[in-house]
Every structure is written in C-alpha cells, then in structure tokens.
Amino acid sequence: MKRVALLGATGSIGRQAIEIIEAHPELELCAASSGSTPLDDVDAPLKQVGGDLAELLERADPDVVLNAVVGFAGIHATLWAVENDVPLALANKESLVAGGELVGGRGRIIPVDSEHSALFQCLEGKTGIQGLVLTGSGGPFRGRTRDELASVTPEEALAHPTWRMGPKITVDSATLANKGLELIEAHFLFGLPYDSIEVVIQPTSIVHSLVRFRDGAAIAHIGYPDMRVPISYALTYPERAPTEIPGLDLTALTLQFEAPDVETFPMLELARRAGEAGGTAPCAFNAANEVAVAAFLEGRLPFLGIADVVADALDRADTAAARDLDDLLEADRRARDLAEQGLPVA
Ligand SMILES: NC(=O)c1ccc[n+]([C@@H]2O[C@H](COP(=O)([O-])OP(=O)(O)OC[C@H]3O[C@@H](n4cnc5c(N)ncnc54)[C@H](OP(=O)(O)O)[C@@H]3O)[C@@H](O)[C@H]2O)c1
C-alpha cells in the first residue's frame, strides 16, 4: 500500500489523480489540500484548505507527495519532499523552475508533466545522451500573427486544442510560456545544458517528447494526450500500473512537426534567456508571468502585454542566486512588484 498526499486536490490534475488513486487498490489517499475550495467530496483522513502545506505533509507522513498546486505557492511542499527524501510526483513545475538549484538534483522527483514523464522514461538506464527534444502543441493560437493576437480574449486563450487543464497553465500554453517553463524544468530535472534542449511543435500532442543519442538514434514517447497516464506512472513508479486509456490506433495517425514561432510568441525565448542567465532569473520569469497571466485573466492586460510585462520585469530584476528559501521568497516578491509596476494603470 502506497500512501499519497495530494496537494491541489480540487484542480485539473488533482481530480484526475483522485480517479487514478480510486482505481488502484495499492494507492491510498492519506492527505488532500486545496487553496480555498472546500474538500467536502474528497475522502481523505487529513484535509486542509489553505494553510501550511509543509506542516500538513509532516503530519501525513506520506509514501509519495503529488504536488498539483498551481504556481509558486507549491514551493514549500516541493522543498519539504526533497529535503525529507520522500518521492515527489511533481506537476507543480513552477516550484522547480523558481527553486532552481535549491530543488533540482535533490530528493527523488518523478515528473508528472507529460513531456518530462516521457523524457524520464526515455532516459531511464541510458547512456550516450546527446540532447532532449521537448514537444508542444503550439497552443490555441498557433499560426496566428501578432496583429491577430492583439485583441484575443481570455475565453479564446482558454480553449486549448488538445489538453483540458486549469486556467493558468492553459494561458501559459497559449503564450508558449508553458514550454519555456518546461525548458527550465527539463534543465533542472535532467541536468542538461540549455543548448542541448530543443523545442518542436507537434500539434496533436501524440509525441510527448524525445531523447537524441550520440549514435544518431532518437527514442520518442507516444500516446494519446491524457494526463492520467503520467499521473498513474508517477504514483505507481516503478510498477507502471494498468489504466483504462486505450493504446494508440497507429493507422489513424499522421505526425507533423514544425519549429515554434518565437517571433510571435516571445515567452519561449525569454524563458531560455532567463534559464541561461541562471541565479534567480528563472524565479523572476515565473513570478512576473504569474502576475501578468492573472492580470490578463482579469481583463487588465492584453494578451501581447504578458510578454512585455515579463521582459520588462526580467530586465530590471536583481537575479543574484538564492542561498536559501528566504532569498528565494524575496526574489519572487521583488519580481512580482516589478511586474505589478509594469501593468497598465486601471
Ligand atoms: N492540468 C494539466 O493538465 C497539467 C499538465 C501538466 C502540468 N500541470 C501543472 O500542474 C499544476 C496544477 O495545474 P492544474 O491545471 O491542475 O491547476 P488548477 O486546475 O488551477 O488547480 C490548482 C490547484 O492548486 C490549488 N491551489 C491554488 N492556489 C493555491 C495556494 N496558494 N495554496 C495551495 N493550493 C493552491 C487549487 O485549489 P483551489 O481549488 O482552492 O483554487 C487547486 O486545487 C500546475 O503547476 C500546472 O502547470 C498541469
């Protein structure tokens, strides 16, 4: 029996995780949390709405933590798991991106992001690795021009073509900030330099990512886009429990790939620059993006303004490395302030 602490139980990943846990007799939910949504319909011995996630984990003493909180708010849970060497099924990519060296390379992290779950599986036990290829759908605005994006609404940005997800990551997918966060996430998870991590668009999200090897071979992970697969993999690792998701109908598939349009969607390159700059630049990128996305969803910032706010905050941020959590919290706070200053006056 594996006891799972599920943080972010009311979200898109959280709900699907509950479905997986209920379907597997060897998994047991020992604790569940949300930010503010009541947990009345969640069956767990320990439940917490808001409050201190590290303290909840301390009480729950889980065998695995599934961090499915959205945003930097997940940092305390991620640090708790890596510091206590409790396996961490990590959906909350923002905590790894912002946490950088304070999180990456420590503990036992099993990624839940479909691309990183794919890479994790393709890399396992392998040598001779040349580089990683992260795939992305391109989001709902793939193929559009900047002129066409000037007036898009939150409703349009929330209509993702291949994945059903929470609002923040859906907007991140539309700006390609999500692929940028994933680039930094891949760097900290797998320890490869940024110039060894490519991004390619594969619009139907069938190819979840690839690893290139020095002999010219590449190993890809393919399947239907369904987050229950990587959630189940992370929770039942290394067993790979069965799921009800069907195998691919290969004869019905045509796979197309294209380069990302980095002119129209500058967030991917901004993330790459932040990653290469190091220190707390990734933390600042993430914090400014969280502020800008919230402003866009509230109708206070146009879609194209998201990248402008983030670029400006990154230009002005002090990105000295964080020695500890206090430094990191301070870097996050400063970048949020800079991003707020860049928002249009109401
Ligand atoms: N959805 C996907 O398919 C997908 C795929 C890959 C990676 N991810 C990553 O997984 C994470 C969750 O995404 P999601 O789409 O599931 O988001 P979501 O649907 O918005 O759910 C977020 C969850 O986090 C909780 N939460 C929000 N703010 C919190 C806070 N300050 N303290 C504690 N809990 C808080 C929410 O509780 P309330 O209900 O109370 O707000 C909710 O349970 C994100 O990091 C995302 O990038 C998601």
Ligand as a Chemical Component Dictionary entry (heavy atoms), coordinates in Angstrom:
data_LIG
# 
_chem_comp.id                   LIG 
_chem_comp.type                 NON-POLYMER 
_chem_comp.pdbx_formal_charge   0 
_chem_comp.three_letter_code    LIG 
# 
loop_
_chem_comp_atom.comp_id 
_chem_comp_atom.atom_id 
_chem_comp_atom.alt_atom_id 
_chem_comp_atom.type_symbol 
_chem_comp_atom.charge 
_chem_comp_atom.model_Cartn_x 
_chem_comp_atom.model_Cartn_y 
_chem_comp_atom.model_Cartn_z 
_chem_comp_atom.pdbx_ordinal 
LIG N1  N1  N 0  -3.754 20.438 -15.895 1  
LIG C1  C1  C 0  -2.860 19.788 -16.584 2  
LIG O1  O1  O 0  -3.204 19.029 -17.496 3  
LIG C2  C2  C 0  -1.397 19.951 -16.293 4  
LIG C3  C3  C 0  -0.449 19.329 -17.107 5  
LIG C4  C4  C 0  0.900  19.440 -16.774 6  
LIG C5  C5  C 0  1.296  20.162 -15.675 7  
LIG N2  N2  N 1  0.363  20.785 -14.906 8  
LIG C6  C6  C 0  0.800  21.567 -13.760 9  
LIG O2  O2  O 0  0.124  21.091 -12.612 10 
LIG C7  C7  C 0  -0.133 22.159 -11.697 11 
LIG C8  C8  C 0  -1.632 22.211 -11.440 12 
LIG O3  O3  O 0  -2.288 22.526 -12.648 13 
LIG P1  P1  P 0  -3.876 22.417 -12.791 14 
LIG O4  O4  O 0  -4.148 22.599 -14.226 15 
LIG O5  O5  O -1 -4.365 21.192 -12.083 16 
LIG O6  O6  O 0  -4.322 23.725 -11.981 17 
LIG P2  P2  P 0  -5.771 24.073 -11.386 18 
LIG O7  O7  O 0  -6.827 23.274 -12.051 19 
LIG O8  O8  O 0  -5.875 25.541 -11.401 20 
LIG O9  O9  O 0  -5.669 23.549 -9.862  21 
LIG C9  C9  C 0  -4.755 24.128 -8.979  22 
LIG C10 C10 C 0  -4.869 23.508 -7.614  23 
LIG O10 O10 O 0  -3.968 24.214 -6.734  24 
LIG C11 C11 C 0  -4.721 24.714 -5.605  25 
LIG N3  N3  N 0  -4.142 25.987 -5.196  26 
LIG C12 C12 C 0  -4.178 27.168 -5.864  27 
LIG N4  N4  N 0  -3.530 28.121 -5.185  28 
LIG C13 C13 C 0  -3.087 27.536 -4.041  29 
LIG C14 C14 C 0  -2.372 28.013 -2.913  30 
LIG N5  N5  N 0  -1.981 29.286 -2.828  31 
LIG N6  N6  N 0  -2.070 27.143 -1.917  32 
LIG C15 C15 C 0  -2.466 25.851 -2.006  33 
LIG N7  N7  N 0  -3.164 25.333 -3.040  34 
LIG C16 C16 C 0  -3.471 26.184 -4.044  35 
LIG C17 C17 C 0  -6.121 24.876 -6.141  36 
LIG O11 O11 O 0  -7.048 24.955 -5.068  37 
LIG P3  P3  P 0  -8.439 25.793 -5.239  38 
LIG O12 O12 O 0  -9.376 24.894 -5.938  39 
LIG O13 O13 O 0  -8.843 26.081 -3.865  40 
LIG O14 O14 O 0  -8.097 27.016 -6.029  41 
LIG C18 C18 C 0  -6.259 23.625 -6.996  42 
LIG O15 O15 O 0  -6.518 22.511 -6.180  43 
LIG C19 C19 C 0  0.424  23.421 -12.367 44 
LIG O16 O16 O 0  1.717  23.666 -11.906 45 
LIG C20 C20 C 0  0.467  23.039 -13.847 46 
LIG O17 O17 O 0  1.467  23.752 -14.546 47 
LIG C21 C21 C 0  -0.961 20.698 -15.193 48 
# 
loop_
_chem_comp_bond.comp_id 
_chem_comp_bond.atom_id_1 
_chem_comp_bond.atom_id_2 
_chem_comp_bond.value_order 
_chem_comp_bond.pdbx_ordinal 
LIG N1  C1  SING 1  
LIG C1  O1  DOUB 2  
LIG C1  C2  SING 3  
LIG C2  C3  SING 4  
LIG C2  C21 DOUB 5  
LIG C3  C4  DOUB 6  
LIG C4  C5  SING 7  
LIG C5  N2  DOUB 8  
LIG N2  C6  SING 9  
LIG N2  C21 SING 10 
LIG C6  O2  SING 11 
LIG C6  C20 SING 12 
LIG O2  C7  SING 13 
LIG C7  C8  SING 14 
LIG C7  C19 SING 15 
LIG C8  O3  SING 16 
LIG O3  P1  SING 17 
LIG P1  O4  DOUB 18 
LIG P1  O5  SING 19 
LIG P1  O6  SING 20 
LIG O6  P2  SING 21 
LIG P2  O7  DOUB 22 
LIG P2  O8  SING 23 
LIG P2  O9  SING 24 
LIG O9  C9  SING 25 
LIG C9  C10 SING 26 
LIG C10 O10 SING 27 
LIG C10 C18 SING 28 
LIG O10 C11 SING 29 
LIG C11 N3  SING 30 
LIG C11 C17 SING 31 
LIG N3  C12 SING 32 
LIG N3  C16 SING 33 
LIG C12 N4  DOUB 34 
LIG N4  C13 SING 35 
LIG C13 C14 SING 36 
LIG C13 C16 DOUB 37 
LIG C14 N5  SING 38 
LIG C14 N6  DOUB 39 
LIG N6  C15 SING 40 
LIG C15 N7  DOUB 41 
LIG N7  C16 SING 42 
LIG C17 O11 SING 43 
LIG C17 C18 SING 44 
LIG O11 P3  SING 45 
LIG P3  O12 DOUB 46 
LIG P3  O13 SING 47 
LIG P3  O14 SING 48 
LIG C18 O15 SING 49 
LIG C19 O16 SING 50 
LIG C19 C20 SING 51 
LIG C20 O17 SING 52 
# 
